[in-house]
Amino acid sequence: MKAAVFLTALAHANSFSFLPLPSRVPGFRYPLAMSPKSIAEKVLTNPKWPSEWPFSEADFRRMDESDDKIFYDSPRLCYHIDDAAVSALTGFYKENFKDGEDVLDICSSWVSHYPKEWKGGNVVGLGMNDYELSKNPQLSSYVVKDLNEDPTFPFDDKSFDKVTCVVSVDYLNKPLEVFKEIGRVLRPGGECIISMSNRWYVLYSECVVWFVSLEHAVILTTFQFFSLHSFPTKAFQIWLQTNDLEHIFITGSFFHFSGMFDPPSSFDCSPNPGRSDPLYVVKGARKSD
C-alpha cells in the first residue's frame, strides 16, 4: 500500500516541476500556458536574456569533483531514460535527421538512439568510455575525451550537419566553451539537439516532502533505482537546484551566450506525462556566415 502511495506521488512529481516558485536562474520567467507541455515549449519564446553571462564558477561545481576518467572508467551498458522516452527521442531524431548527414554525438556511449532506418554519413561519437563507444553500432568512428578537462573538440571547423547530446548536458562543467565548440564544428544552418530528462531530479526538488513520511526502506529503494541510472553527484550545482523549465532556460542560455546560434527552441516530447520519464529537447541552428 505504501509503495503504491509512493508511486502515485512519483507520478505527480512532474507537475511539481511547473510550480511558479521563485527562480534561481537570472532572466528566467514562468510562461503562461494551459498545460505543462505548452509551458515547456514557451520557455524559449521571447526570453529575456541577461545582458551578460549570468552564471558563476560555483554554479558548475559538482558534489563529486574526483577525476571523471576514474568515475566513468567502468562500462555502463544501460539506458538512462526509460523505453518510452527513448522511443520519443528516436522519433524526434527521425523528424529532424536527413540521410547522408554527418553527425557528432557528444557525451556518447554504447547507444545513440538514432533511427535504425536512418542512413547517416560520417557519424562520430565523442565520449568517456572506450568500451561503451566500441559497442555503439551507429558510429562510424569515435574519440575518447574528457570535455570537462579540455572542452576543445578534435574536429575541423564546419565538419558536421548535426550535433546531439542525450541527457548529459548537466554533466558539462564548462558548458559555454563546449557550446562554442559545437558552433565551430557545425556547418552553417546545422543543428544542435540537446535532450534532457529528470529521472533522478525529484530527489532534489520540492517534491521530497512527499516522501519523508514513507518508510526508510521505500526511500532507500527509490534512491537506488534513480542512482543506478544517473549520476547526480556529477551534475553541476545549479542543475540540481532548479526544475525542468529552468533546465530548458539554462540550456537555451548556453546556445545564446555562445554567440554561435540562431534563437533556440524548446520541445516537450514527454511520451506519457506522469507515467514515464519526461523528455525535453532544446534545438538551435548554427548561424549563417
Protein Blocks (a to p, Z undefined) as FASTA:
>chain_A
ZZmmmmmmmmmmmmmmmpccddfbehiacdddfbfklmmmmmmgopacdfbdfbdfklmg
cfblcdfklmmmpccdddfbdfklmmmmmmmmmmmpcehiacddehiafbeoiafklccf
bdcdddfblklmmmmmkbfbdcdddfklomcdcbdehkbfbdcdehklmmpcblmlmmmm
mmmmpcehiacddddddklmmmmmmklmmmmmpcfklmmmmmmmmmmmmcfklpcfklmm
pcfklmmmmmmmmmmmnopaccdddddfbfbghiaccddddddddddZZ
